[in-house]
Amino acid sequence: MSQARTRLARGAVVGAARALFLERGYGGTTVEAISERADVPPATVYRLFRSKLGILKAVLDVSIAGDDADESIADRPSTRAALTTDDPRAQVAGLVGITRDINSRAAPLYEMLATAARADPEAAGLLAEYSRQRHAGQQRFARSLAQRDALRIGLRPRDAEDIIHALASPEVYRLLVIERNWTADRYADWLTATLSEQLLGSH
């Protein structure tokens, strides 16, 4: 299969899987159903993704990034702009904007992975990897604020990382937006204000 055809097949499977996961849930979706919806042979689906969990990972990766471009979140213009601004409050707002957008796209799928992780060691490992990646990105923001002497007096960079990791977690987004029916913008306003108070103090 050529590179172009492989890319088309991957895109079709990811699109079909996302729709089916949201319609039927992770447990109610089979690889065969994804194959049929995508019009991609099952053998090709397994060759490209190996398993249903592999498909969920691909769907999550595209949902987190917003596209299938080969560029990490850390290298995206929005992330670089947020990390390089000299205004600490603008930096916090930039982090919150990235967090809101990722959660808006990925929250239902992330919840499926979290549910699967309770019984599947491979899913648990994937969930832990996403948490590690998220923490690494949040750590960059905490360290950037520390390097600018923007953290409130007495707040250690490690504690700043922990505050960001907790408040900007998918779990808090789910509680407020999905369970309590906040809008994504209300969530972002609250998170910006709360992180600014917790991290920056009177700066």
Buried (B, 14 or more C-beta within 10 A) or exposed (E): EEEEEEEEBBBBBBBBBBBBBEEEEBEEBEBEBBBBBBEBEEEBBBEBBEEBBBBBBBBBEBBBBBEEEEEEBEEBEBBEEBBEBEEBBEBBBBBBBBBBBBBBBBBBBBBBBBBBBEEBEEBBEBBEEBEEBBBEBBBBBBBBBBEBEBBBEEBEBEBBBBBBBEBBBBEBBBEBBEEEEBEBEEBBBBBBEBBBEBBBEEB
